[in-house]
């Protein structure tokens, strides 16, 4: 499923933090940060570390979005 981390970037702006600050606070690698920047999948461990560092919930940093293709795949898998 497609995922978006736009909420994470907005939260960083609101908290006046840079991506490097987040990397240091959450102890995550440059590779994981690059994946987040490109809306790619990361482990839940990474997401939990980010939430702990920012004192927030997963829903505050990520959201799943649905495309027509995703909706079609979901409806065909239910049959």
N, CA, C and O atoms as a Tripos MOL2 file, in Angstrom:
@<TRIPOS>MOLECULE
protein
  316   315    79     0     0
PROTEIN
NO_CHARGES

@<TRIPOS>ATOM
      1 N           0.8330   -1.1800    0.0000 N.3       1 UNK1
      2 CA          0.0000    0.0000    0.0000 C.3       1 UNK1
      3 C           0.8740    1.2380    0.0000 C.2       1 UNK1
      4 O           1.8930    1.2960    0.6870 O.2       1 UNK1
      5 N           0.4720    2.2070   -0.7620 N.am      2 UNK2
      6 CA          1.2340    3.4570   -0.7860 C.3       2 UNK2
      7 C           1.1490    4.1850    0.5590 C.2       2 UNK2
      8 O           0.0930    4.2490    1.1890 O.2       2 UNK2
      9 N           2.2610    4.7140    0.9620 N.am      3 UNK3
     10 CA          2.3210    5.4220    2.2400 C.3       3 UNK3
     11 C           2.9300    6.7990    2.0050 C.2       3 UNK3
     12 O           3.7660    6.9770    1.1190 O.2       3 UNK3
     13 N           2.5120    7.7460    2.7900 N.am      4 UNK4
     14 CA          3.0380    9.1000    2.6860 C.3       4 UNK4
     15 C           3.5440    9.5480    4.0610 C.2       4 UNK4
     16 O           2.8970    9.3240    5.0840 O.2       4 UNK4
     17 N           4.7030   10.1790    4.0550 N.am      5 UNK5
     18 CA          5.2750   10.7100    5.2910 C.3       5 UNK5
     19 C           5.2150   12.2390    5.3270 C.2       5 UNK5
     20 O           5.9960   12.8760    6.0340 O.2       5 UNK5
     21 N           4.2870   12.8250    4.5650 N.am      6 UNK6
     22 CA          4.1470   14.2890    4.5580 C.3       6 UNK6
     23 C           3.8940   14.8370    5.9610 C.2       6 UNK6
     24 O           4.3800   15.9100    6.3180 O.2       6 UNK6
     25 N           3.1300   14.0900    6.7450 N.am      7 UNK7
     26 CA          2.8480   14.5340    8.1160 C.3       7 UNK7
     27 C           4.1340   14.6330    8.9400 C.2       7 UNK7
     28 O           4.2680   15.5180    9.7860 O.2       7 UNK7
     29 N           5.0700   13.7280    8.6900 N.am      8 UNK8
     30 CA          6.3510   13.7660    9.3990 C.3       8 UNK8
     31 C           7.1000   15.0510    9.0690 C.2       8 UNK8
     32 O           7.6140   15.7220    9.9630 O.2       8 UNK8
     33 N           7.1600   15.3910    7.7860 N.am      9 UNK9
     34 CA          7.9150   16.5920    7.3820 C.3       9 UNK9
     35 C           7.2600   17.8480    7.9390 C.2       9 UNK9
     36 O           7.9530   18.7830    8.3400 O.2       9 UNK9
     37 N           5.9250   17.8760    7.9680 N.am     10 UNK10
     38 CA          5.2340   19.0270    8.5450 C.3      10 UNK10
     39 C           5.5170   19.1190   10.0430 C.2      10 UNK10
     40 O           5.7310   20.2080   10.5760 O.2      10 UNK10
     41 N           5.5160   17.9710   10.7130 N.am     11 UNK11
     42 CA          5.7970   17.9520   12.1540 C.3      11 UNK11
     43 C           7.2110   18.4610   12.4400 C.2      11 UNK11
     44 O           7.4270   19.1920   13.4070 O.2      11 UNK11
     45 N           8.1700   18.0750   11.6010 N.am     12 UNK12
     46 CA          9.5370   18.5740   11.7800 C.3      12 UNK12
     47 C           9.5790   20.0890   11.6460 C.2      12 UNK12
     48 O          10.2530   20.7690   12.4190 O.2      12 UNK12
     49 N           8.8580   20.6120   10.6660 N.am     13 UNK13
     50 CA          8.8090   22.0750   10.4820 C.3      13 UNK13
     51 C           8.1940   22.7270   11.7120 C.2      13 UNK13
     52 O           8.7110   23.7190   12.2250 O.2      13 UNK13
     53 N           7.0820   22.1600   12.1810 N.am     14 UNK14
     54 CA          6.4070   22.7180   13.3620 C.3      14 UNK14
     55 C           7.3070   22.7100   14.5940 C.2      14 UNK14
     56 O           7.2290   23.6070   15.4330 O.2      14 UNK14
     57 N           8.1610   21.6940   14.6960 N.am     15 UNK15
     58 CA          9.0610   21.5810   15.8520 C.3      15 UNK15
     59 C          10.4180   22.2470   15.5890 C.2      15 UNK15
     60 O          11.3280   22.1710   16.4150 O.2      15 UNK15
     61 N          10.5370   22.8960   14.4340 N.am     16 UNK16
     62 CA         11.7720   23.5920   14.0440 C.3      16 UNK16
     63 C          12.9750   22.6450   14.0560 C.2      16 UNK16
     64 O          14.0450   22.9780   14.5660 O.2      16 UNK16
     65 N          12.7670   21.4450   13.4760 N.am     17 UNK17
     66 CA         13.8320   20.4510   13.3890 C.3      17 UNK17
     67 C          14.1800   20.1790   11.9320 C.2      17 UNK17
     68 O          13.3430   20.3290   11.0410 O.2      17 UNK17
     69 N          15.4050   19.7860   11.7060 N.am     18 UNK18
     70 CA         15.8550   19.3830   10.3780 C.3      18 UNK18
     71 C          15.9210   17.8560   10.3310 C.2      18 UNK18
     72 O          15.8670   17.1850   11.3620 O.2      18 UNK18
     73 N          16.0380   17.3220    9.1150 N.am     19 UNK19
     74 CA         16.1210   15.8670    8.9670 C.3      19 UNK19
     75 C          17.3110   15.3040    9.7400 C.2      19 UNK19
     76 O          17.2190   14.2270   10.3280 O.2      19 UNK19
     77 N          18.4170   16.0270    9.7380 N.am     20 UNK20
     78 CA         19.5980   15.5710   10.4780 C.3      20 UNK20
     79 C          19.2990   15.5120   11.9740 C.2      20 UNK20
     80 O          19.7360   14.5910   12.6640 O.2      20 UNK20
     81 N          18.5560   16.4900   12.4670 N.am     21 UNK21
     82 CA         18.1650   16.4730   13.8830 C.3      21 UNK21
     83 C          17.3490   15.2200   14.1940 C.2      21 UNK21
     84 O          17.5540   14.5690   15.2180 O.2      21 UNK21
     85 N          16.4230   14.8960   13.2970 N.am     22 UNK22
     86 CA         15.6120   13.6970   13.4950 C.3      22 UNK22
     87 C          16.4780   12.4470   13.4670 C.2      22 UNK22
     88 O          16.3010   11.5490   14.2910 O.2      22 UNK22
     89 N          17.4070   12.3820   12.5300 N.am     23 UNK23
     90 CA         18.3090   11.2260   12.4650 C.3      23 UNK23
     91 C          19.0450   11.0350   13.7770 C.2      23 UNK23
     92 O          19.1620    9.9160   14.2780 O.2      23 UNK23
     93 N          19.5400   12.1290   14.3300 N.am     24 UNK24
     94 CA         20.2860   12.0570   15.5920 C.3      24 UNK24
     95 C          19.3760   11.6880   16.7710 C.2      24 UNK24
     96 O          19.7400   10.8580   17.6040 O.2      24 UNK24
     97 N          18.1990   12.3050   16.8350 N.am     25 UNK25
     98 CA         17.2720   12.0460   17.9450 C.3      25 UNK25
     99 C          16.7510   10.6080   17.9370 C.2      25 UNK25
    100 O          16.6350    9.9730   18.9850 O.2      25 UNK25
    101 N          16.4410   10.1040   16.7400 N.am     26 UNK26
    102 CA         15.8250    8.7800   16.6330 C.3      26 UNK26
    103 C          16.8350    7.6730   16.3520 C.2      26 UNK26
    104 O          16.4740    6.4980   16.2860 O.2      26 UNK26
    105 N          18.0930    8.0480   16.1890 N.am     27 UNK27
    106 CA         19.1490    7.0690   15.8880 C.3      27 UNK27
    107 C          18.8010    6.2160   14.6700 C.2      27 UNK27
    108 O          18.7830    4.9870   14.7370 O.2      27 UNK27
    109 N          18.5270    6.8910   13.5640 N.am     28 UNK28
    110 CA         18.2370    6.1650   12.3310 C.3      28 UNK28
    111 C          19.2860    6.5020   11.2790 C.2      28 UNK28
    112 O          19.9180    7.5580   11.3300 O.2      28 UNK28
    113 N          19.4600    5.6090   10.3440 N.am     29 UNK29
    114 CA         20.5070    5.7400    9.3340 C.3      29 UNK29
    115 C          20.1030    6.6820    8.2050 C.2      29 UNK29
    116 O          18.9340    7.0350    8.0470 O.2      29 UNK29
    117 N          21.1060    7.0740    7.4300 N.am     30 UNK30
    118 CA         20.8490    7.8920    6.2420 C.3      30 UNK30
    119 C          19.9940    7.1170    5.2450 C.2      30 UNK30
    120 O          19.1620    7.7010    4.5510 O.2      30 UNK30
    121 N          20.1960    5.8170    5.1750 N.am     31 UNK31
    122 CA         19.4200    4.9800    4.2620 C.3      31 UNK31
    123 C          17.9410    5.0140    4.6340 C.2      31 UNK31
    124 O          17.0820    5.1670    3.7660 O.2      31 UNK31
    125 N          17.6510    4.8730    5.8990 N.am     32 UNK32
    126 CA         16.2550    4.9290    6.3450 C.3      32 UNK32
    127 C          15.6600    6.3080    6.0880 C.2      32 UNK32
    128 O          14.4980    6.4230    5.6980 O.2      32 UNK32
    129 N          16.4460    7.3420    6.3040 N.am     33 UNK33
    130 CA         15.9650    8.6980    6.0500 C.3      33 UNK33
    131 C          15.6730    8.8910    4.5660 C.2      33 UNK33
    132 O          14.6920    9.5400    4.2030 O.2      33 UNK33
    133 N          16.5140    8.3340    3.7150 N.am     34 UNK34
    134 CA         16.2860    8.4290    2.2700 C.3      34 UNK34
    135 C          14.9990    7.7110    1.8830 C.2      34 UNK34
    136 O          14.2350    8.2020    1.0520 O.2      34 UNK34
    137 N          14.7600    6.5470    2.4860 N.am     35 UNK35
    138 CA         13.5240    5.8140    2.2130 C.3      35 UNK35
    139 C          12.3060    6.6280    2.6330 C.2      35 UNK35
    140 O          11.3110    6.6840    1.9110 O.2      35 UNK35
    141 N          12.3860    7.2510    3.7900 N.am     36 UNK36
    142 CA         11.2900    8.0960    4.2500 C.3      36 UNK36
    143 C          11.0630    9.2590    3.2900 C.2      36 UNK36
    144 O           9.9230    9.6120    2.9910 O.2      36 UNK36
    145 N          12.1430    9.8460    2.8150 N.am     37 UNK37
    146 CA         12.0450   10.9840    1.9010 C.3      37 UNK37
    147 C          11.3730   10.6140    0.5870 C.2      37 UNK37
    148 O          10.7600   11.4590   -0.0650 O.2      37 UNK37
    149 N          11.4910    9.3530    0.2050 N.am     38 UNK38
    150 CA         10.9010    8.8840   -1.0490 C.3      38 UNK38
    151 C           9.6130    8.0890   -0.8310 C.2      38 UNK38
    152 O           9.1550    7.3850   -1.7310 O.2      38 UNK38
    153 N           9.0380    8.2010    0.3570 N.am     39 UNK39
    154 CA          7.8030    7.4950    0.7030 C.3      39 UNK39
    155 C           7.9060    5.9910    0.4720 C.2      39 UNK39
    156 O           6.9570    5.3520    0.0180 O.2      39 UNK39
    157 N           9.0620    5.4450    0.7880 N.am     40 UNK40
    158 CA          9.2670    4.0090    0.6750 C.3      40 UNK40
    159 C           9.0270    3.3520    2.0310 C.2      40 UNK40
    160 O           8.9910    4.0230    3.0620 O.2      40 UNK40
    161 N           8.8670    2.0490    2.0110 N.am     41 UNK41
    162 CA          8.6130    1.3120    3.2520 C.3      41 UNK41
    163 C           9.8480    1.2840    4.1430 C.2      41 UNK41
    164 O          10.9700    1.0980    3.6720 O.2      41 UNK41
    165 N           9.6200    1.4700    5.4270 N.am     42 UNK42
    166 CA         10.6530    1.2880    6.4510 C.3      42 UNK42
    167 C          10.0560    0.3680    7.5120 C.2      42 UNK42
    168 O           8.8440    0.1550    7.5460 O.2      42 UNK42
    169 N          10.8980   -0.1670    8.3640 N.am     43 UNK43
    170 CA         10.3960   -1.0750    9.3950 C.3      43 UNK43
    171 C           9.5920   -0.3120   10.4470 C.2      43 UNK43
    172 O           9.7500    0.8960   10.6270 O.2      43 UNK43
    173 N           8.7390   -1.0470   11.1230 N.am     44 UNK44
    174 CA          7.9770   -0.4170   12.2000 C.3      44 UNK44
    175 C           8.9050    0.0310   13.3250 C.2      44 UNK44
    176 O           8.5900    0.9760   14.0490 O.2      44 UNK44
    177 N          10.0350   -0.6340   13.4780 N.am     45 UNK45
    178 CA         11.0230   -0.2250   14.4830 C.3      45 UNK45
    179 C          11.4770    1.2150   14.2250 C.2      45 UNK45
    180 O          11.6030    2.0050   15.1610 O.2      45 UNK45
    181 N          11.7170    1.5470   12.9750 N.am     46 UNK46
    182 CA         12.1350    2.9130   12.6140 C.3      46 UNK46
    183 C          11.0190    3.8930   12.9540 C.2      46 UNK46
    184 O          11.2690    4.9480   13.5380 O.2      46 UNK46
    185 N           9.7930    3.5440   12.5900 N.am     47 UNK47
    186 CA          8.6610    4.4300   12.8630 C.3      47 UNK47
    187 C           8.4600    4.6240   14.3630 C.2      47 UNK47
    188 O           8.1470    5.7270   14.8110 O.2      47 UNK47
    189 N           8.6360    3.5690   15.1280 N.am     48 UNK48
    190 CA          8.4970    3.6640   16.5870 C.3      48 UNK48
    191 C           9.5860    4.5680   17.1670 C.2      48 UNK48
    192 O           9.3130    5.3870   18.0450 O.2      48 UNK48
    193 N          10.8110    4.4210   16.6800 N.am     49 UNK49
    194 CA         11.8990    5.2820   17.1790 C.3      49 UNK49
    195 C          11.6160    6.7520   16.8800 C.2      49 UNK49
    196 O          11.8760    7.6260   17.7070 O.2      49 UNK49
    197 N          11.0830    7.0120   15.6910 N.am     50 UNK50
    198 CA         10.7380    8.3960   15.3320 C.3      50 UNK50
    199 C           9.6480    8.9150   16.2640 C.2      50 UNK50
    200 O           9.7350   10.0350   16.7690 O.2      50 UNK50
    201 N           8.6220    8.0960   16.4890 N.am     51 UNK51
    202 CA          7.5320    8.5120   17.3720 C.3      51 UNK51
    203 C           8.0230    8.7780   18.7950 C.2      51 UNK51
    204 O           7.6040    9.7430   19.4330 O.2      51 UNK51
    205 N           8.9040    7.9240   19.2810 N.am     52 UNK52
    206 CA          9.4520    8.1350   20.6220 C.3      52 UNK52
    207 C          10.2670    9.4250   20.6760 C.2      52 UNK52
    208 O          10.1760   10.1770   21.6460 O.2      52 UNK52
    209 N          11.0560    9.6800   19.6460 N.am     53 UNK53
    210 CA         11.8930   10.8830   19.6220 C.3      53 UNK53
    211 C          11.0460   12.1520   19.5420 C.2      53 UNK53
    212 O          11.3810   13.1680   20.1500 O.2      53 UNK53
    213 N           9.9530   12.0860   18.7930 N.am     54 UNK54
    214 CA          9.1070   13.2710   18.6080 C.3      54 UNK54
    215 C           7.9230   13.3090   19.5670 C.2      54 UNK54
    216 O           7.1400   14.2590   19.5700 O.2      54 UNK54
    217 N           7.8010   12.2470   20.3910 N.am     55 UNK55
    218 CA          6.6910   12.1430   21.3570 C.3      55 UNK55
    219 C           5.3430   12.2920   20.6420 C.2      55 UNK55
    220 O           4.5400   13.1710   20.9530 O.2      55 UNK55
    221 N           5.1300   11.3950   19.6700 N.am     56 UNK56
    222 CA          3.9030   11.4390   18.8880 C.3      56 UNK56
    223 C           3.4490   10.0180   18.5700 C.2      56 UNK56
    224 O           4.0860    9.0510   18.9890 O.2      56 UNK56
    225 N           2.3720    9.8960   17.8450 N.am     57 UNK57
    226 CA          1.8030    8.6170   17.4430 C.3      57 UNK57
    227 C           2.1230    8.3650   15.9650 C.2      57 UNK57
    228 O           2.4230    9.3070   15.2320 O.2      57 UNK57
    229 N           2.0620    7.1200   15.5260 N.am     58 UNK58
    230 CA          2.3660    6.8000   14.1270 C.3      58 UNK58
    231 C           1.4500    7.5650   13.1770 C.2      58 UNK58
    232 O           1.8840    8.0020   12.1110 O.2      58 UNK58
    233 N           0.2040    7.7260   13.5540 N.am     59 UNK59
    234 CA         -0.7320    8.4830   12.7240 C.3      59 UNK59
    235 C          -0.3520    9.9450   12.5740 C.2      59 UNK59
    236 O          -0.8560   10.6250   11.6790 O.2      59 UNK59
    237 N           0.5270   10.4400   13.4340 N.am     60 UNK60
    238 CA          0.9840   11.8310   13.3420 C.3      60 UNK60
    239 C           2.1090   11.9990   12.3220 C.2      60 UNK60
    240 O           2.4360   13.1220   11.9390 O.2      60 UNK60
    241 N           2.7110   10.8680   11.8740 N.am     61 UNK61
    242 CA          3.8470   10.9800   10.9610 C.3      61 UNK61
    243 C           3.6330   10.2910    9.6200 C.2      61 UNK61
    244 O           4.3760   10.5390    8.6700 O.2      61 UNK61
    245 N           2.6290    9.4330    9.5340 N.am     62 UNK62
    246 CA          2.4260    8.6770    8.2930 C.3      62 UNK62
    247 C           0.9470    8.4780    8.0290 C.2      62 UNK62
    248 O           0.1220    8.4790    8.9430 O.2      62 UNK62
    249 N           0.6330    8.3070    6.7400 N.am     63 UNK63
    250 CA         -0.7340    7.9730    6.3710 C.3      63 UNK63
    251 C          -0.7220    7.1250    5.1130 C.2      63 UNK63
    252 O           0.1390    7.2740    4.2450 O.2      63 UNK63
    253 N          -1.6830    6.2460    5.0370 N.am     64 UNK64
    254 CA         -1.8420    5.4060    3.8560 C.3      64 UNK64
    255 C          -2.7930    6.1280    2.9160 C.2      64 UNK64
    256 O          -3.8270    6.6450    3.3380 O.2      64 UNK64
    257 N          -2.4420    6.1580    1.6590 N.am     65 UNK65
    258 CA         -3.3590    6.7540    0.6960 C.3      65 UNK65
    259 C          -3.7240    5.7130   -0.3400 C.2      65 UNK65
    260 O          -2.9430    4.8160   -0.6560 O.2      65 UNK65
    261 N          -4.9160    5.8540   -0.8550 N.am     66 UNK66
    262 CA         -5.4490    4.8740   -1.7780 C.3      66 UNK66
    263 C          -5.5450    5.4610   -3.1820 C.2      66 UNK66
    264 O          -5.9920    6.5920   -3.3710 O.2      66 UNK66
    265 N          -5.1210    4.6780   -4.1470 N.am     67 UNK67
    266 CA         -5.2550    5.0430   -5.5410 C.3      67 UNK67
    267 C          -6.3240    4.1480   -6.1510 C.2      67 UNK67
    268 O          -6.7710    3.1920   -5.5170 O.2      67 UNK67
    269 N          -6.7300    4.4460   -7.3580 N.am     68 UNK68
    270 CA         -7.7160    3.5920   -8.0200 C.3      68 UNK68
    271 C          -7.1860    2.1760   -8.1650 C.2      68 UNK68
    272 O          -7.9420    1.2150   -8.0160 O.2      68 UNK68
    273 N          -5.8950    2.0340   -8.4540 N.am     69 UNK69
    274 CA         -5.2950    0.7060   -8.5930 C.3      69 UNK69
    275 C          -5.3650   -0.0520   -7.2660 C.2      69 UNK69
    276 O          -5.6810   -1.2420   -7.2510 O.2      69 UNK69
    277 N          -5.0760    0.6190   -6.1680 N.am     70 UNK70
    278 CA         -5.1350   -0.0100   -4.8470 C.3      70 UNK70
    279 C          -6.5630   -0.4590   -4.5470 C.2      70 UNK70
    280 O          -6.7760   -1.5600   -4.0410 O.2      70 UNK70
    281 N          -7.5340    0.3890   -4.8550 N.am     71 UNK71
    282 CA         -8.9320    0.0390   -4.6180 C.3      71 UNK71
    283 C          -9.3440   -1.1630   -5.4540 C.2      71 UNK71
    284 O         -10.0660   -2.0360   -4.9720 O.2      71 UNK71
    285 N          -8.8900   -1.2180   -6.7090 N.am     72 UNK72
    286 CA         -9.2120   -2.3500   -7.5740 C.3      72 UNK72
    287 C          -8.5780   -3.6310   -7.0460 C.2      72 UNK72
    288 O          -9.2080   -4.6880   -7.0510 O.2      72 UNK72
    289 N          -7.3310   -3.5360   -6.5890 N.am     73 UNK73
    290 CA         -6.6530   -4.7070   -6.0280 C.3      73 UNK73
    291 C          -7.3680   -5.2090   -4.7840 C.2      73 UNK73
    292 O          -7.5080   -6.4160   -4.5890 O.2      73 UNK73
    293 N          -7.8180   -4.2900   -3.9450 N.am     74 UNK74
    294 CA         -8.5220   -4.6730   -2.7190 C.3      74 UNK74
    295 C          -9.8510   -5.3440   -3.0340 C.2      74 UNK74
    296 O         -10.2070   -6.3360   -2.3990 O.2      74 UNK74
    297 N         -10.5890   -4.8180   -4.0060 N.am     75 UNK75
    298 CA        -11.8920   -5.4040   -4.3210 C.3      75 UNK75
    299 C         -11.7410   -6.7570   -5.0050 C.2      75 UNK75
    300 O         -12.5730   -7.6400   -4.8000 O.2      75 UNK75
    301 N         -10.6930   -6.9420   -5.8160 N.am     76 UNK76
    302 CA        -10.5220   -8.2250   -6.4770 C.3      76 UNK76
    303 C         -10.0010   -9.2900   -5.5040 C.2      76 UNK76
    304 O         -10.2640  -10.4750   -5.7040 O.2      76 UNK76
    305 N          -9.2840   -8.9010   -4.4750 N.am     77 UNK77
    306 CA         -8.7910   -9.8810   -3.5100 C.3      77 UNK77
    307 C          -9.8850  -10.3610   -2.5660 C.2      77 UNK77
    308 O          -9.7410  -11.4110   -1.9390 O.2      77 UNK77
    309 N         -10.9690   -9.6150   -2.4560 N.am     78 UNK78
    310 CA        -12.0830   -9.9990   -1.5880 C.3      78 UNK78
    311 C         -12.9820  -11.0310   -2.2530 C.2      78 UNK78
    312 O         -13.7650  -11.6980   -1.5760 O.2      78 UNK78
    313 N         -12.8800  -11.1700   -3.5710 N.am     79 UNK79
    314 CA        -13.7640  -12.0920   -4.2980 C.3      79 UNK79
    315 C         -13.3530  -13.5170   -4.1520 C.2      79 UNK79
    316 O         -14.0000  -14.4060   -4.7060 O.2      79 UNK79
@<TRIPOS>BOND
     1     1     2 1
     2     2     3 1
     3     3     4 2
     4     3     5 am
     5     5     6 1
     6     6     7 1
     7     7     8 2
     8     7     9 am
     9     9    10 1
    10    10    11 1
    11    11    12 2
    12    11    13 am
    13    13    14 1
    14    14    15 1
    15    15    16 2
    16    15    17 am
    17    17    18 1
    18    18    19 1
    19    19    20 2
    20    19    21 am
    21    21    22 1
    22    22    23 1
    23    23    24 2
    24    23    25 am
    25    25    26 1
    26    26    27 1
    27    27    28 2
    28    27    29 am
    29    29    30 1
    30    30    31 1
    31    31    32 2
    32    31    33 am
    33    33    34 1
    34    34    35 1
    35    35    36 2
    36    35    37 am
    37    37    38 1
    38    38    39 1
    39    39    40 2
    40    39    41 am
    41    41    42 1
    42    42    43 1
    43    43    44 2
    44    43    45 am
    45    45    46 1
    46    46    47 1
    47    47    48 2
    48    47    49 am
    49    49    50 1
    50    50    51 1
    51    51    52 2
    52    51    53 am
    53    53    54 1
    54    54    55 1
    55    55    56 2
    56    55    57 am
    57    57    58 1
    58    58    59 1
    59    59    60 2
    60    59    61 am
    61    61    62 1
    62    62    63 1
    63    63    64 2
    64    63    65 am
    65    65    66 1
    66    66    67 1
    67    67    68 2
    68    67    69 am
    69    69    70 1
    70    70    71 1
    71    71    72 2
    72    71    73 am
    73    73    74 1
    74    74    75 1
    75    75    76 2
    76    75    77 am
    77    77    78 1
    78    78    79 1
    79    79    80 2
    80    79    81 am
    81    81    82 1
    82    82    83 1
    83    83    84 2
    84    83    85 am
    85    85    86 1
    86    86    87 1
    87    87    88 2
    88    87    89 am
    89    89    90 1
    90    90    91 1
    91    91    92 2
    92    91    93 am
    93    93    94 1
    94    94    95 1
    95    95    96 2
    96    95    97 am
    97    97    98 1
    98    98    99 1
    99    99   100 2
   100    99   101 am
   101   101   102 1
   102   102   103 1
   103   103   104 2
   104   103   105 am
   105   105   106 1
   106   106   107 1
   107   107   108 2
   108   107   109 am
   109   109   110 1
   110   110   111 1
   111   111   112 2
   112   111   113 am
   113   113   114 1
   114   114   115 1
   115   115   116 2
   116   115   117 am
   117   117   118 1
   118   118   119 1
   119   119   120 2
   120   119   121 am
   121   121   122 1
   122   122   123 1
   123   123   124 2
   124   123   125 am
   125   125   126 1
   126   126   127 1
   127   127   128 2
   128   127   129 am
   129   129   130 1
   130   130   131 1
   131   131   132 2
   132   131   133 am
   133   133   134 1
   134   134   135 1
   135   135   136 2
   136   135   137 am
   137   137   138 1
   138   138   139 1
   139   139   140 2
   140   139   141 am
   141   141   142 1
   142   142   143 1
   143   143   144 2
   144   143   145 am
   145   145   146 1
   146   146   147 1
   147   147   148 2
   148   147   149 am
   149   149   150 1
   150   150   151 1
   151   151   152 2
   152   151   153 am
   153   153   154 1
   154   154   155 1
   155   155   156 2
   156   155   157 am
   157   157   158 1
   158   158   159 1
   159   159   160 2
   160   159   161 am
   161   161   162 1
   162   162   163 1
   163   163   164 2
   164   163   165 am
   165   165   166 1
   166   166   167 1
   167   167   168 2
   168   167   169 am
   169   169   170 1
   170   170   171 1
   171   171   172 2
   172   171   173 am
   173   173   174 1
   174   174   175 1
   175   175   176 2
   176   175   177 am
   177   177   178 1
   178   178   179 1
   179   179   180 2
   180   179   181 am
   181   181   182 1
   182   182   183 1
   183   183   184 2
   184   183   185 am
   185   185   186 1
   186   186   187 1
   187   187   188 2
   188   187   189 am
   189   189   190 1
   190   190   191 1
   191   191   192 2
   192   191   193 am
   193   193   194 1
   194   194   195 1
   195   195   196 2
   196   195   197 am
   197   197   198 1
   198   198   199 1
   199   199   200 2
   200   199   201 am
   201   201   202 1
   202   202   203 1
   203   203   204 2
   204   203   205 am
   205   205   206 1
   206   206   207 1
   207   207   208 2
   208   207   209 am
   209   209   210 1
   210   210   211 1
   211   211   212 2
   212   211   213 am
   213   213   214 1
   214   214   215 1
   215   215   216 2
   216   215   217 am
   217   217   218 1
   218   218   219 1
   219   219   220 2
   220   219   221 am
   221   221   222 1
   222   222   223 1
   223   223   224 2
   224   223   225 am
   225   225   226 1
   226   226   227 1
   227   227   228 2
   228   227   229 am
   229   229   230 1
   230   230   231 1
   231   231   232 2
   232   231   233 am
   233   233   234 1
   234   234   235 1
   235   235   236 2
   236   235   237 am
   237   237   238 1
   238   238   239 1
   239   239   240 2
   240   239   241 am
   241   241   242 1
   242   242   243 1
   243   243   244 2
   244   243   245 am
   245   245   246 1
   246   246   247 1
   247   247   248 2
   248   247   249 am
   249   249   250 1
   250   250   251 1
   251   251   252 2
   252   251   253 am
   253   253   254 1
   254   254   255 1
   255   255   256 2
   256   255   257 am
   257   257   258 1
   258   258   259 1
   259   259   260 2
   260   259   261 am
   261   261   262 1
   262   262   263 1
   263   263   264 2
   264   263   265 am
   265   265   266 1
   266   266   267 1
   267   267   268 2
   268   267   269 am
   269   269   270 1
   270   270   271 1
   271   271   272 2
   272   271   273 am
   273   273   274 1
   274   274   275 1
   275   275   276 2
   276   275   277 am
   277   277   278 1
   278   278   279 1
   279   279   280 2
   280   279   281 am
   281   281   282 1
   282   282   283 1
   283   283   284 2
   284   283   285 am
   285   285   286 1
   286   286   287 1
   287   287   288 2
   288   287   289 am
   289   289   290 1
   290   290   291 1
   291   291   292 2
   292   291   293 am
   293   293   294 1
   294   294   295 1
   295   295   296 2
   296   295   297 am
   297   297   298 1
   298   298   299 1
   299   299   300 2
   300   299   301 am
   301   301   302 1
   302   302   303 1
   303   303   304 2
   304   303   305 am
   305   305   306 1
   306   306   307 1
   307   307   308 2
   308   307   309 am
   309   309   310 1
   310   310   311 1
   311   311   312 2
   312   311   313 am
   313   313   314 1
   314   314   315 1
   315   315   316 2
@<TRIPOS>SUBSTRUCTURE
     1 UNK1         2 RESIDUE 1 A UNK
     2 UNK2         6 RESIDUE 1 A UNK
     3 UNK3        10 RESIDUE 1 A UNK
     4 UNK4        14 RESIDUE 1 A UNK
     5 UNK5        18 RESIDUE 1 A UNK
     6 UNK6        22 RESIDUE 1 A UNK
     7 UNK7        26 RESIDUE 1 A UNK
     8 UNK8        30 RESIDUE 1 A UNK
     9 UNK9        34 RESIDUE 1 A UNK
    10 UNK10       38 RESIDUE 1 A UNK
    11 UNK11       42 RESIDUE 1 A UNK
    12 UNK12       46 RESIDUE 1 A UNK
    13 UNK13       50 RESIDUE 1 A UNK
    14 UNK14       54 RESIDUE 1 A UNK
    15 UNK15       58 RESIDUE 1 A UNK
    16 UNK16       62 RESIDUE 1 A UNK
    17 UNK17       66 RESIDUE 1 A UNK
    18 UNK18       70 RESIDUE 1 A UNK
    19 UNK19       74 RESIDUE 1 A UNK
    20 UNK20       78 RESIDUE 1 A UNK
    21 UNK21       82 RESIDUE 1 A UNK
    22 UNK22       86 RESIDUE 1 A UNK
    23 UNK23       90 RESIDUE 1 A UNK
    24 UNK24       94 RESIDUE 1 A UNK
    25 UNK25       98 RESIDUE 1 A UNK
    26 UNK26      102 RESIDUE 1 A UNK
    27 UNK27      106 RESIDUE 1 A UNK
    28 UNK28      110 RESIDUE 1 A UNK
    29 UNK29      114 RESIDUE 1 A UNK
    30 UNK30      118 RESIDUE 1 A UNK
    31 UNK31      122 RESIDUE 1 A UNK
    32 UNK32      126 RESIDUE 1 A UNK
    33 UNK33      130 RESIDUE 1 A UNK
    34 UNK34      134 RESIDUE 1 A UNK
    35 UNK35      138 RESIDUE 1 A UNK
    36 UNK36      142 RESIDUE 1 A UNK
    37 UNK37      146 RESIDUE 1 A UNK
    38 UNK38      150 RESIDUE 1 A UNK
    39 UNK39      154 RESIDUE 1 A UNK
    40 UNK40      158 RESIDUE 1 A UNK
    41 UNK41      162 RESIDUE 1 A UNK
    42 UNK42      166 RESIDUE 1 A UNK
    43 UNK43      170 RESIDUE 1 A UNK
    44 UNK44      174 RESIDUE 1 A UNK
    45 UNK45      178 RESIDUE 1 A UNK
    46 UNK46      182 RESIDUE 1 A UNK
    47 UNK47      186 RESIDUE 1 A UNK
    48 UNK48      190 RESIDUE 1 A UNK
    49 UNK49      194 RESIDUE 1 A UNK
    50 UNK50      198 RESIDUE 1 A UNK
    51 UNK51      202 RESIDUE 1 A UNK
    52 UNK52      206 RESIDUE 1 A UNK
    53 UNK53      210 RESIDUE 1 A UNK
    54 UNK54      214 RESIDUE 1 A UNK
    55 UNK55      218 RESIDUE 1 A UNK
    56 UNK56      222 RESIDUE 1 A UNK
    57 UNK57      226 RESIDUE 1 A UNK
    58 UNK58      230 RESIDUE 1 A UNK
    59 UNK59      234 RESIDUE 1 A UNK
    60 UNK60      238 RESIDUE 1 A UNK
    61 UNK61      242 RESIDUE 1 A UNK
    62 UNK62      246 RESIDUE 1 A UNK
    63 UNK63      250 RESIDUE 1 A UNK
    64 UNK64      254 RESIDUE 1 A UNK
    65 UNK65      258 RESIDUE 1 A UNK
    66 UNK66      262 RESIDUE 1 A UNK
    67 UNK67      266 RESIDUE 1 A UNK
    68 UNK68      270 RESIDUE 1 A UNK
    69 UNK69      274 RESIDUE 1 A UNK
    70 UNK70      278 RESIDUE 1 A UNK
    71 UNK71      282 RESIDUE 1 A UNK
    72 UNK72      286 RESIDUE 1 A UNK
    73 UNK73      290 RESIDUE 1 A UNK
    74 UNK74      294 RESIDUE 1 A UNK
    75 UNK75      298 RESIDUE 1 A UNK
    76 UNK76      302 RESIDUE 1 A UNK
    77 UNK77      306 RESIDUE 1 A UNK
    78 UNK78      310 RESIDUE 1 A UNK
    79 UNK79      314 RESIDUE 1 A UNK
